[in-house]
Amino acid sequence: MRTSPLSIKRQEFNKSFRGFSAEEVHSFLEKIASEVEELQTENDSTKKQLEEANVQLAEFKRI
């Protein structure tokens, strides 16, 4: 299962006596979620370009 930006943002952790700063963890997760979202958008765009190139290639092969 792919990790989505939303699942990163909503991830929760158990608190412990000497745990991490909740604010720092939240900030880091927001940053990572943003980067994952950007990469997924870029990946989707690249896939679309590849599909279009394959269609054009198929057309050229028919000529």
C-alpha positions as a printed Julia matrix, in Angstrom:
63×3 Matrix{Float64}:
  0.0    0.0     0.0
  1.34   3.41   -0.97
  1.9    6.01    1.67
 -0.14   9.09    0.9
  0.56  12.65    1.99
 -2.65  12.56    4.01
 -1.66   9.39    5.86
  1.68  11.01    6.72
 -0.05  14.12    8.05
 -2.47  12.04   10.13
  0.13   9.65   11.52
  0.1    9.58   15.3
  2.68   8.22   17.71
  2.47   7.03   21.27
  3.85   9.43   23.84
  6.56   8.36   26.2
  8.33   9.91   29.14
 11.43  10.85   27.18
  9.84  10.99   23.74
 10.34  13.35   20.85
  8.93  16.85   20.69
  5.41  16.52   19.31
  5.76  19.88   17.56
  8.98  18.84   15.81
  7.5   15.51   14.73
  4.39  17.24   13.38
  6.49  19.78   11.5
  8.65  17.05   10.0
  5.62  15.0     8.93
  4.08  18.06    7.27
  7.32  18.63    5.34
  7.56  15.0     4.25
  3.88  14.91    3.27
  4.39  17.98    1.1
  7.41  16.42   -0.61
  5.59  13.12   -1.19
  2.63  14.98   -2.69
  4.96  16.89   -5.03
  6.72  13.69   -6.1
  3.42  11.9    -6.72
  2.23  14.79   -8.89
  5.5   14.75  -10.81
  5.29  10.98  -11.22
  1.71  11.17  -12.52
  2.74  13.84  -15.01
  5.68  11.75  -16.2
  3.44   8.7   -16.64
  1.02  10.77  -18.73
  3.86  12.05  -20.92
  5.1    8.49  -21.4
  1.64   7.31  -22.43
  1.38  10.15  -24.96
  4.83   9.34  -26.34
  3.86   5.68  -26.7
  0.72   6.66  -28.63
  2.79   8.83  -30.96
  5.31   6.04  -31.42
  2.55   3.6   -32.32
  1.23   6.09  -34.89
  4.68   6.49  -36.45
  5.12   2.73  -36.61
  1.88   2.45  -38.59
  3.17   4.89  -41.24
